[in-house]
């Protein structure tokens, strides 16, 4: 039987010295780095585009597709995490760096717009709660009772 000298043919098989797969089993070679495959290029671009699309709709105060975007972002995150588990560290190609920079910008913009919407929703809910509490009160337990000049 020949000794495995570590020569490789193809992306995934480590072959023995005879050029054939070692003793009935294939040994996986190092995974391609993240960013060296069309799959990683595609997912980075798709996530960035998804975030840019959502951000644009939110800037126009169009909330009709929020649920759809949440589902799509969750699916994209799952796809990205699976892809990253199967790949080695990020590739340093300029295309990958550009994609990651675009993704970082899209994430930051999306996060800012989402925070604005969440802040506005929180403020609105606080105002509504205050109005409802004041409207529901008949003044019986009000702190103003008992002060000079305040009558019921």
N, C-alpha and C positions, 0 to 999 in steps of 0.2 A: 504494500500500500504506500502511496507516495505521501510525503510530508506536506502539510499546508504551508506554502511559502508566502501567503498573503497577496498573491496577485489577484487582480479583480478583472472581471469582464461584466460590463453592464453596471447599472447603478446599484443593484442590491445583492449580488452574489459574490462571495469570496470563494475563489476556486483553489483547488489543490494544485500541486506542481504539474500534474498531467494536463491541466487546462479543463478538467471536469469538476463538477461540484464535489466537495469533500464527502466521503463515506455516507452517501445517502441523505445528507442534511445540508441545507443551505445556511450559511452564516451571513447575517445581515451586515452589510457594510455601513459606514457612517451615513446617517440620514443627510439629505441635502439641507443646507442652511435655509432658514426661513428667509424668503425673498428670492430664492433661486428657482422657484417653481411658478408656473402659470397660476396655480391655485392660490398661492400666497399673494401674488400680484393682484389677482382678481378680487380676493376678499378685502384687501386693504382699500382698493379703489371703490368697491361696492359699499363698504362701511362709510367711507368719507362722503360718497355721493348721497347715501341715505341720511346722514347727519346734516349735510348741506340742504337737502330738500326739506327736511323737517324744520330746520332753522328758518328757512325762507317762509314757510307757511306760518310759523309762529310769529315771525316779525310782522306778517300781514294779519295777525290775530285770527287766523283760520285754525280752529281747534277741531275741525270735523274729522281729521284723520289721526288724532293723537293715539287712540287705541291701536290702530294699525301700525303706526310707527313704533310703539312700544313692543309689539309682537315681533316686528321685523328686526329691531335692534337686539332683542333677546336671542333670536335665531342667529343673527350675524355674530354675536358674541360667542355663542355655542360653537359655531363653525370655526371661528378664529381660534378659540381655545383648543379645539381638537386638532387643528392644523399645527398650532404651535407645539403641542405635546409630541407630535410626530416628527418635528423638525428640530434641527440644531439651532444655535443662536442666530440672531438676525444677521443677514448678509449685509455687507457694507457697500454694495453697488450704489451708484448715484441714483439710479431709478428707484431703488428701495428707499433710500434716504429721502428722496423727493416725495414718495408716497406717504411715508411716515410723517414727514413735516406737514403735508396736506391734511392727514388724518388728525394730527395734534391741533392744527388750526381749527378744523371742523369741530372737534370735541370741545375746544375752548369756547368757540362761538355758540355752539349748541348749549353748553352749560350756562353761559351768561344769559341767553334768552330764556332758558327754562327757569333759571333763578328769578328773573324778572316776572315771569308769569306766576310762579309760585308765590313770590312776594305780593303780587297784586291780588291773587286769590286769598292769601292770608289776611291781607288788609281788608278786603271786602267782607270776608267772613267775620272778622272782628267787628266791623261796623254793623253788620246785620245782627250779630249777637247783642251788641249794645242797644240797638234799636228795639229788638224783641224784648230784652230784659226791662228796658225803660217802659215800653208799652204795656207789658204784662203786670207791672207793679202798680198797685193802687196807692202807694205811698205809705201804707201802714207801717212798714218796717224801715222807712227812710231815715237816714241820718239827720235830715233837716228837721224832723219833728222835735219839738222841744226847744228849738232856737227861738229867740225873741222875734216876733214879727212874722213867723211862719205859721200858717193855719192850714187845716185840712180841708 
